[in-house]
Amino acid sequence: MKNKNYIIELENIVDKGEASAIVLAVEVKDCVIIIDDLKARNLAERIGLNITDTLGIILKAKQKGLIASVKPMIFKLRKQILD
């Protein structure tokens, strides 16, 4: 990553991992960044990045026939979060 100062600046707004991911997405043109944190999503949108979240990835996998059903994936994620 080239712009470490930008990461430090964004760390005042979002967590370090999200700041790094956002800066990397800025550096890598025409990519989609996967962010679940609302504050980081809002920041990425303001910067003009293409974003999705985990649910968006699951829905896309269903549309492409990579998974049979969305519901089991959501239950699995929910269980991991709550455990």
N, C-alpha and C positions, 0 to 999 in steps of 0.2 A: 504494500500500500504506500502510495507516494505522499499523501497529505496527512501526516500525523497531527499537525496543528488543527486541521478540520475535525479530526476525531476528538481531540481534547475539547474543542469548542462544543461539539455535539454532546459530549459526556455531561455537560452542564444541563442538558435537556432530557436525555435518555440514558439508559444503562450502557456500559462499555461495549458489550457485545452488539447491541443494536446500533450504537454509533459506528462501530467498525463495519457492520454489514451495510449501513447506509452509505458510508464513504466508499466502500468497495463497489456498490451499485452505481454510484456517481462516476467512478473511474471506468467501469465496464459498461460501455454503451449498449443499448438495446437488450437489457436483461430485465427479469422480473425478480423482485425481492420478496421473500416470504417473511412476513412479520405478523405476529399475533397481538403484540402489545399495542393498545390503542394510542398511547402518546407517540410511540415510534411510528405507527401507521400514519397518523396525522402529519407528523414531521416529514415523512417520506413523500406523502401526497403534496405537501406544500412545496417541496423541492422539485416535484414533477416526475418522480420515479414511478415506474409500473410496479404495482404491488398486488399481492394476494396474501391469503392466510392459510393456515392448515386446512380448514374446512374447504377453501377454494381448491386446494390441491386434491383433496379427497373427491370432491364433486367432479373435477376434471378427469380423474382416474376412472370414475364411474362412466362418464360420458364417452371415454375412449375405450371402454370395455376392459380396462385393466383390473377392475375389481367388480364383483358381482353385486354388491350391495353397500350402500353408504352406512346404514344403521350399525352393523357390527364394528366398523371402524370408529364411529363416534362413541359407541359404548366402551371400546377398548381405550380410547384417548381419555374419556371421562374417568374410567377406573384408574388409569395411571396418574391422573391429576389428583384424584381424591385419596389415593393410597399413600 
